[in-house]
Amino acid sequence: MTMTCKAVRVKLPSIDDPELLTGPLAAHIGSCLRCQAEVARYRRLHRSLGSLAEQVEAAPDGLVADVESRLSGDDAVVDLSPPRVTRVAAAAGAVVAAAGTVAMVRWVRARSAA
């Protein structure tokens, strides 16, 4: 891996569109198959992450009030009916999946840079 390959790998996470790279880095990508593959991975990643924005899940009714009552120490009764628990668990699962995706991308990036 050349210094230019390393520069491309450092620069890619900071831009939204790899087509915005100019100058020597753009010229290098045009001639380096390894960097072209890295750019293609970033395009797929951006496309996948962009599709997540379309998946909007509304917070369950009363969630904010439940959280506030727990934080304030009130002895308010929290609705733990099965549909509500399922929605909260699904939302938590989505957050964990997103965090896992970010961690995996960072791990792959660190591994490929080494």
N, C-alpha and C positions, 0 to 999 in steps of 0.2 A: 504494500500500500504506500503510495507516494504522499508527500506532504500536501499536494493538491487534493487528493482523495480525502485526506483528513480535514482539510479546510471545507470541502463540500459537506462532509458529515457534520461539521460544527455549525455551518451556516444554515442548513436545511430546516432545523427545528424552529428557527427564528423568523421564517417567512411563511406566508399563507399560500403562495403559489410559486412552485419551483421555476416557472417560466420567468419570474422576476429576477432571477440570477443573471448577471451580465458580466461582461469582461472575461478575464482569464478563467473564472470558475465555469461560466457558461461554455467557453471553448473546451475546457477539460471534460465537462459532462458530454459534450458532443463526440468526444473521441474515446471515452472510457466506459466500457461495458459494465463494470462494477458500479460506477456512479450512476449510470443510467438505470440500473436495477434499483438502486437506492431511491432515486427520484420516483420511479414507478411505485415503490412501496409507500412513499410519502403521499403520492396521489391517491392510492387506495385507502390509506389511513384517513386522509382528509375527507374523502368521499364517505367512508364508513362513519366517521364522527359527525359529519354533516347530516347524515340520515338520522342520527340519534336526536338531533334538534327537532325533527318532525314528530317525534314520539313524545307527546305531552301527556303527562298523567297529573290530573288534578289531585290536590291534597284532599284526604277524606274530610267530610264535614266535621267541624269541631276539633280538628287536630291542634290548631293554634291555641284554642282555649284549654285543651287538655295539657299541652306542654307548659303553658303559662301557669296553670294551677299547680302542676307538679313542681315547677321552679319556685313558686311562691310559698309552697308548703301547705297549701289548702288541702283539706281532706275531701276534695270533690271526687265523685265517682267517675271513673274513666270507662267509656264504652269499649269493651273488649269482645264484642260480638264477632263471630267467625268471619263475616264479610269484611269487617273493619280490620281485623288482624291480618287477613289475607292481603288487603290493599297496602297496609303498612309494611308487611313483609316483602311484597313485590317492589315497593319503592326502595326499601333498604337493599334488596338484591340488586336493583339497577345501579344504585350508588356503589356497591361493592364491585359489580362488574365493570363499571367505568374506571374505578380506582385500579382494578386488576389490569385493565387494558393499558392504562398509563404506565403502570409498573412494568408490564411486559415489554412495552415499546422502549422504555428506558433501559431495561436489561439487555434487549436485543441490540440496541444502539451501542451500549457500553461494550458488549461482547464483540460486535463487528469492528469497533474502533480499536480494539486491543490487538 
